[in-house]
Amino acid sequence: MASVRTRGLGAQHQQRRRDIADAVLAVVAERGLAAVSLSQVAATAGVSPGRVQHYFPSKTELLTTAFERGNELSSARIRERVGPDLDSADPREVVTAVLTELIPDDPASLAHLRVRQSFAALALSDDTIAARLRDDYARLHQTLARLLRRDQAAARVSASVRPDDAAVRLVALAEGLAYYVLIGVTPPADARAQLREAMAQLYRRRIPALIGHSTVGAVPVAGAAPGGLP
């Protein structure tokens, strides 16, 4: 019985942390990142400020958990689009879904991107967070490169394409466009259309500089962290 109670308490603990992380995302979606405070998150979650502080002693830990929760929700949205088994899904569809998921187009994804921007900004002065992001990016790039190799083996992508380089450049394009969307330079629909065109060019085997070997003309990345990983 003791072990059952322990598992139950552990599940409750994790659920409360998720609820508070969801509250952070809700505050960001409705009022922006600047509105994230102990009292505001507590009010949105329906708990006391002391309860929030009990689970998250620092704002950095709170944002980190919200970042991870956003990634979890993002991964779920990707699987809704392409199916739960990514290994059996069409590689091109998976790559497109992952990349377009990086472009905010609704309150949930907008909140997620704003939190990720803040988390990435913290990485500029925190080596631990920077190391975490490097690991996340490495996994994302490897996943996309593996998918591109599958289509390369099926002759859907040119043998001249280097999947590792193409994956990095596609993510850089997506995140540069995401930043433009966040600051109002580019509408979400236009940003997603540009991503789909980059994918179409890749699969038409007419590889522009952005997707090929050159980095000239690449869209600058403005600090967004990776999205949901398959």
C-alpha positions in Angstrom: 0.0 0.0 0.0 2.8 2.4 0.8 4.2 2.1 -2.8 0.7 2.7 -4.2 0.4 5.9 -2.1 3.9 7.0 -3.2 3.1 6.6 -6.8 -0.2 8.4 -6.3 1.5 11.3 -4.6 4.2 11.4 -7.4 1.5 11.6 -10.0 -0.3 14.4 -8.1 3.0 16.3 -7.9 3.6 16.0 -11.6 0.0 17.0 -12.5 0.2 20.1 -10.3 3.4 21.1 -12.0 1.8 20.6 -15.4 -1.2 22.7 -14.3 1.0 25.5 -13.2 3.1 25.3 -16.4 -0.2 25.5 -18.4 -1.1 28.6 -16.4 2.2 30.2 -17.5 1.4 29.4 -21.1 -2.1 30.8 -20.6 -0.8 34.1 -19.1 1.7 34.5 -21.9 -1.0 33.8 -24.6 -3.4 36.4 -23.1 -1.1 39.1 -21.7 2.4 38.5 -22.9 5.6 37.3 -21.3 6.0 40.4 -19.2 2.8 39.6 -17.3 4.3 36.3 -15.9 4.5 36.8 -12.2 4.0 34.7 -9.1 0.7 36.2 -8.3 -0.6 36.2 -11.9 0.3 32.6 -12.5 -1.2 31.6 -9.2 -4.5 33.3 -10.0 -4.6 31.7 -13.4 -3.8 28.2 -12.0 -6.3 28.7 -9.1 -3.7 28.2 -6.4 -2.0 30.3 -3.9 1.3 32.1 -4.7 2.9 30.0 -2.0 1.9 26.8 -3.8 3.5 28.1 -7.0 6.7 28.9 -5.2 6.6 25.5 -3.5 6.7 23.8 -6.9 8.9 26.4 -8.6 11.3 28.2 -6.3 12.7 30.4 -9.1 11.3 32.1 -12.2 13.9 30.3 -14.3 12.6 26.9 -13.2 9.1 28.1 -13.8 9.9 29.2 -17.4 12.0 26.0 -18.0 9.0 23.8 -17.1 6.7 25.9 -19.2 9.2 25.6 -22.1 9.2 21.8 -21.7 5.4 21.7 -21.4 5.1 23.7 -24.6 7.4 21.2 -26.3 5.2 18.3 -25.0 2.1 20.0 -26.4 3.9 20.8 -29.7 4.9 17.1 -30.1 1.3 16.1 -29.5 0.1 18.5 -32.3 2.7 17.0 -34.7 1.5 13.5 -34.0 -2.1 14.6 -34.5 -1.1 15.7 -38.0 1.0 12.8 -39.1 -0.1 10.0 -36.8 1.4 8.5 -33.6 4.0 6.4 -35.3 6.5 8.8 -36.9 8.7 6.0 -38.2 5.9 4.7 -40.4 4.7 8.2 -41.5 5.7 9.8 -44.7 9.1 11.5 -44.0 8.3 14.6 -46.0 5.0 15.1 -44.1 6.8 14.7 -40.8 9.5 17.2 -41.7 6.9 19.7 -42.9 4.8 19.2 -39.8 7.8 19.8 -37.5 9.0 22.9 -39.3 5.5 24.5 -39.6 4.9 23.8 -35.9 7.8 26.3 -35.3 5.6 29.0 -36.8 3.0 30.4 -34.3 -0.5 30.7 -35.8 -2.8 30.4 -32.8 -2.8 31.5 -29.1 -1.3 28.2 -27.9 1.6 28.1 -30.3 2.1 31.9 -29.9 2.5 31.4 -26.1 4.9 28.5 -26.6 7.1 30.6 -29.0 7.2 33.5 -26.6 8.2 31.3 -23.7 10.9 29.7 -25.9 12.2 33.1 -26.9 12.5 34.0 -23.2 14.1 30.7 -22.4 16.6 31.1 -25.2 17.4 34.6 -24.0 18.3 33.2 -20.6 20.8 30.8 -22.4 22.9 33.9 -23.4 23.9 34.3 -19.8 23.4 30.8 -18.4 25.8 28.1 -19.6 23.5 25.3 -18.2 20.5 26.4 -20.2 22.8 27.0 -23.2 24.0 23.4 -23.0 20.5 22.1 -22.7 19.5 24.0 -25.8 22.5 22.7 -27.7 21.4 19.1 -26.9 17.8 19.9 -27.9 19.0 21.3 -31.2 21.2 18.4 -31.9 18.3 16.0 -31.4 16.1 18.0 -33.7 18.7 18.3 -36.4 19.4 14.6 -36.2 15.7 13.7 -36.4 15.2 15.8 -39.5 18.4 14.7 -41.2 17.3 11.0 -40.6 14.0 11.7 -42.3 15.6 13.4 -45.2 18.0 10.4 -45.6 15.0 8.1 -45.9 13.6 10.1 -48.8 17.1 10.4 -50.3 17.3 6.6 -50.3 13.9 6.5 -52.0 15.2 9.0 -54.7 12.8 11.6 -53.6 15.6 14.0 -52.6 18.7 14.5 -54.7 21.9 12.6 -53.8 23.7 15.9 -53.9 21.9 17.2 -50.8 23.7 16.8 -47.5 20.9 16.0 -45.1 22.7 17.2 -42.0 23.3 20.6 -43.5 19.8 20.8 -45.0 18.3 20.0 -41.6 20.2 22.9 -39.9 19.3 25.3 -42.6 15.6 24.4 -42.6 15.4 24.9 -38.9 17.2 28.2 -39.2 14.7 29.3 -41.8 11.8 28.3 -39.7 13.0 30.0 -36.6 14.0 33.2 -38.5 10.5 33.3 -39.9 9.0 32.5 -36.5 10.8 35.6 -35.0 9.4 37.7 -37.9 5.9 36.5 -37.0 6.4 37.3 -33.3 7.4 40.9 -34.0 4.8 41.4 -36.7 7.1 41.5 -39.8 5.6 38.5 -41.5 2.0 37.0 -41.2 1.9 33.4 -40.0 0.3 32.2 -43.3 3.1 33.8 -45.4 5.8 32.3 -43.1 4.4 28.8 -43.4 4.0 29.2 -47.2 7.7 30.1 -47.4 8.6 27.0 -45.4 6.5 24.8 -47.7 8.1 26.4 -50.7 11.6 25.6 -49.3 10.5 22.0 -48.9 9.0 21.9 -52.4 12.3 23.2 -53.8 14.2 20.6 -51.9 12.0 17.8 -53.2 12.0 19.2 -56.8 15.8 18.8 -56.6 16.3 22.5 -57.4 18.3 23.2 -54.3 18.6 27.0 -53.5 21.6 28.3 -51.5 19.5 28.2 -48.3 19.0 24.5 -48.6 22.2 23.5 -50.4 25.8 24.0 -49.3 26.0 27.8 -49.0 24.9 29.8 -46.0 24.6 33.1 -48.0 21.2 34.7 -47.7 20.1 32.5 -44.8 17.5 34.1 -42.5 19.0 35.0 -39.1 17.8 33.1 -36.1 16.7 35.3 -33.3 17.0 33.0 -30.3 14.1 30.6 -30.5 14.7 27.2 -29.0 13.6 24.0 -30.7 10.1 23.0 -30.8 8.5 19.7 -30.0 10.8 16.8 -30.9 9.4 13.8 -32.6 
